[in-house]
């Protein structure tokens, strides 16, 4: 009988310890005990602002006790993974124009946030500023030979690349859109500018390349690229219930031009270790982050 009593007491002590551990797990500095314990997967694309924002959220969430995995996926596969539930968060949806096709395709399967985290995006075809006789997309056909009939692009599945194909059709451009990678496109732009050669490419702001070389957007009288673009987040179906607290934080997320610019500079200065750049920004902007964590 005494052995049975001791065994019962032991179970009671173990249960009490387990209860205390669960209480600690719901503290604001750690993952909520009522939330999923699976790693949060965030889609990443090799764009400067995307690397900056994904590194930022990995840093913030891991400081809060969550496991976070960044998955390098182009835009098309990223949206498909979000719809299938294989990805939790897609952090960069440009609307109303650039990613309209993806929004229309997946709006019934994916949770697109109603409010943007960035409100001052701009997209268009850009050329070096020394090309003074080319100021509008309409001017391109007259100067086809200068550009060898090529628009130097980046990843083929990106929304801006799809819109650029529409621009070619809308303006009747006798040009080929050359797909490559973002890194390759930026390298081509820098090399062309260094040699004072012609180049035209689809670009967007925010992007650090505009602070490194002198470029200008071509006028778009037909507004095919749209006007001001806003950047939104999207999550898989059920993420809001699996990670209620994190979902709320993501919805509170906002960045001004100055904040995003400083974050991107930190990341660029630590390009071999973007997390280090994000950690520096987090350390210097706790007041901003605290507003998101409400």
C-alpha positions in Angstrom: 0.0 0.0 0.0 2.8 2.4 0.9 4.4 1.8 -2.5 1.1 2.7 -4.2 0.9 5.9 -2.2 4.5 6.9 -3.2 3.7 6.1 -6.8 0.6 8.3 -6.7 2.5 11.2 -5.1 5.2 10.9 -7.8 2.6 11.1 -10.6 1.1 14.2 -8.9 4.4 15.9 -8.7 5.2 15.1 -12.3 1.8 16.4 -13.4 2.4 19.6 -11.5 5.8 20.1 -13.1 4.2 19.6 -16.5 1.5 22.2 -15.7 4.1 24.8 -14.7 6.1 24.2 -17.9 2.9 24.8 -20.0 2.3 28.0 -18.2 5.8 29.3 -19.0 5.3 28.4 -22.7 2.5 31.0 -23.0 4.7 33.8 -21.8 4.9 36.8 -24.2 8.6 36.1 -24.8 8.0 32.6 -26.1 5.8 30.7 -28.5 2.2 30.5 -27.2 1.5 27.1 -25.6 -1.9 27.0 -27.5 -0.2 27.5 -30.8 1.3 24.9 -33.2 4.8 23.8 -32.3 5.7 23.1 -36.0 8.3 25.5 -37.5 6.8 28.5 -39.2 7.8 28.4 -42.9 8.2 31.7 -44.7 8.8 32.0 -48.5 11.8 33.9 -49.5 12.7 35.4 -53.0 16.2 36.7 -53.9 15.0 40.3 -54.0 16.7 42.9 -51.7 13.5 43.9 -49.9 12.3 40.3 -49.6 15.6 39.1 -48.0 15.4 42.1 -45.6 11.8 41.4 -44.5 12.1 37.6 -44.2 15.3 38.0 -42.3 13.6 40.5 -40.0 10.7 38.2 -39.2 12.9 35.2 -38.7 14.9 37.2 -36.1 11.8 38.6 -34.4 9.9 35.3 -34.2 12.9 33.3 -33.0 13.5 35.8 -30.3 9.9 35.1 -29.3 10.6 31.3 -29.0 9.3 30.1 -32.4 11.2 28.0 -34.9 11.3 29.6 -38.3 12.4 28.2 -41.7 13.0 30.4 -44.7 12.2 28.6 -48.0 13.8 30.0 -51.2 11.0 29.8 -53.7 10.1 31.8 -56.8 6.8 33.6 -56.9 4.8 30.9 -58.7 5.9 27.9 -56.6 5.6 30.1 -53.5 1.9 30.8 -54.1 1.2 27.2 -55.1 2.9 26.0 -51.8 0.8 28.5 -49.8 -2.4 27.2 -51.4 -1.5 23.6 -50.7 -0.5 24.3 -47.1 3.1 23.5 -47.6 4.1 27.1 -46.8 2.9 29.3 -44.0 3.6 32.9 -45.1 4.3 34.7 -48.4 5.5 38.1 -47.3 5.5 40.1 -50.6 2.4 40.4 -52.7 2.4 43.5 -55.0 -1.0 44.9 -55.8 -3.1 46.1 -57.5 -1.1 45.3 -60.7 2.1 43.2 -60.4 0.7 40.1 -58.6 -2.9 40.5 -59.8 -2.8 37.2 -61.7 -1.7 35.3 -58.5 -4.3 37.1 -56.4 -7.1 36.1 -58.9 -5.8 32.5 -59.1 -5.5 31.9 -55.3 -7.9 34.4 -53.6 -10.2 31.5 -52.6 -7.4 29.3 -51.2 -5.1 31.8 -49.6 -5.6 34.5 -46.9 -4.4 37.8 -48.5 -4.1 40.5 -45.8 -6.4 43.5 -46.3 -3.9 46.1 -45.3 -0.4 46.5 -46.9 2.9 46.6 -44.9 4.4 49.0 -47.4 2.5 51.7 -49.4 4.9 53.4 -51.8 6.0 50.8 -54.3 6.8 51.7 -57.9 7.4 49.4 -60.9 8.4 50.1 -64.5 11.0 49.8 -67.2 14.2 51.7 -66.3 17.2 52.9 -68.3 20.4 54.7 -67.3 19.9 58.5 -66.9 22.6 59.2 -69.6 20.1 57.9 -72.2 18.6 61.3 -72.6 16.7 60.6 -75.8 14.7 57.7 -74.3 12.2 58.9 -71.7 9.0 56.8 -72.5 8.2 53.2 -73.2 7.0 54.5 -76.6 10.5 55.5 -77.5 11.9 52.0 -77.3 11.0 50.7 -80.8 12.8 53.7 -82.3 16.0 52.6 -80.6 15.7 48.9 -80.8 19.2 48.5 -82.2 20.8 50.2 -79.2 19.3 47.6 -76.9 19.8 44.6 -79.3 16.0 44.2 -79.1 16.2 42.9 -75.5 14.7 43.8 -72.2 17.0 42.3 -69.5 14.7 40.7 -66.8 14.9 38.5 -63.8 13.0 35.4 -62.6 10.3 34.4 -65.1 7.5 33.7 -62.6 7.6 37.1 -60.9 4.5 39.2 -61.3 6.5 42.1 -62.7 7.9 39.8 -65.4 4.3 38.8 -66.4 3.3 42.4 -66.5 6.3 43.3 -68.6 5.1 40.8 -71.2 1.8 42.7 -71.2 3.7 45.9 -71.7 5.5 44.5 -74.7 2.1 43.6 -76.2 0.3 46.8 -75.2 3.0 49.0 -76.7 3.7 46.7 -79.7 7.4 46.5 -78.7 9.6 44.4 -81.0 11.6 43.2 -78.0 12.4 39.9 -76.3 12.1 39.8 -72.5 15.2 37.9 -71.3 14.6 35.9 -68.1 17.5 35.3 -65.7 17.9 36.0 -62.0 17.7 39.2 -60.0 21.4 39.0 -59.2 22.3 38.6 -62.9 20.0 41.4 -63.9 21.5 43.8 -61.4 25.0 42.8 -62.5 24.1 43.4 -66.1 22.8 46.9 -65.2 25.9 47.8 -63.2 28.2 46.6 -66.0 26.3 48.5 -68.6 26.3 51.8 -66.6 30.0 51.4 -65.9 30.7 51.1 -69.7 28.0 53.8 -70.6 26.2 51.2 -72.6 22.4 51.0 -73.3 20.3 48.7 -71.1 16.6 48.5 -70.3 15.2 46.4 -67.4 12.0 46.0 -65.4 12.8 47.4 -61.9 11.0 48.4 -58.8 11.4 50.7 -55.8 12.3 50.0 -53.0 15.6 48.7 -54.5 19.1 49.6 -53.4 20.3 49.7 -57.1 18.9 53.2 -57.4 21.3 54.4 -54.8 24.3 52.8 -56.5 23.7 53.8 -60.2 21.8 56.6 -61.8 18.6 55.2 -63.4 15.3 56.6 -64.4 11.9 55.0 -65.0 10.4 55.4 -68.5 7.1 57.1 -68.7 4.2 54.6 -69.0 1.4 56.6 -70.7 -0.9 53.6 -71.0 -0.4 52.8 -67.2 0.2 49.2 -67.9 2.6 48.9 -65.0 0.0 50.7 -62.9 0.6 53.6 -60.5 1.5 53.3 -56.8 1.9 49.6 -55.8 1.4 48.4 -52.3 3.0 45.3 -50.7 0.9 42.8 -48.8 1.4 39.6 -46.9 -0.5 36.3 -47.4 -0.8 33.2 -45.3 -2.0 29.7 -45.8 -5.6 28.7 -44.9 -5.7 27.9 -41.2 -2.5 29.8 -40.2 -4.6 32.4 -38.3 -5.9 29.7 -36.0 -2.7 27.7 -35.7 -0.6 30.8 -34.9 -3.2 33.3 -33.7 -0.6 35.5 -32.0 1.9 35.5 -34.9 -0.9 36.2 -37.3 -1.9 39.3 -35.3 1.7 40.5 -35.3 2.1 40.1 -39.0 -1.1 42.1 -39.6 0.3 44.9 -37.4 3.5 45.0 -39.5 4.1 48.4 -41.3 7.3 49.9 -42.6 7.9 53.5 -43.8 10.3 54.4 -46.5 13.0 55.4 -44.0 12.5 52.2 -41.9 12.7 49.9 -44.9 15.6 51.8 -46.4 17.6 51.4 -43.2 16.7 47.7 -42.9 17.8 47.1 -46.5 21.1 48.9 -45.9 21.8 46.8 -42.8 21.1 43.6 -44.8 23.3 44.8 -47.7 26.2 45.6 -45.3 25.8 42.0 -44.0 25.0 40.3 -47.3 26.9 37.1 -46.3 24.8 36.9 -43.1 21.5 38.8 -43.5 20.3 37.7 -40.1 23.1 39.8 -38.5 21.9 42.8 -40.4 18.3 42.1 -39.3 19.4 41.7 -35.7 21.1 45.1 -35.8 17.9 46.7 -37.1 15.8 45.0 -34.4 18.2 46.2 -31.7 17.9 49.8 -32.9 14.1 49.7 -33.4 12.6 48.1 -30.4 9.9 50.8 -30.1 8.7 50.1 -33.6 8.6 46.4 -33.1 6.8 46.8 -29.8 3.9 48.4 -31.7 3.6 45.3 -33.9 3.6 43.0 -30.9 0.5 44.5 -29.4 
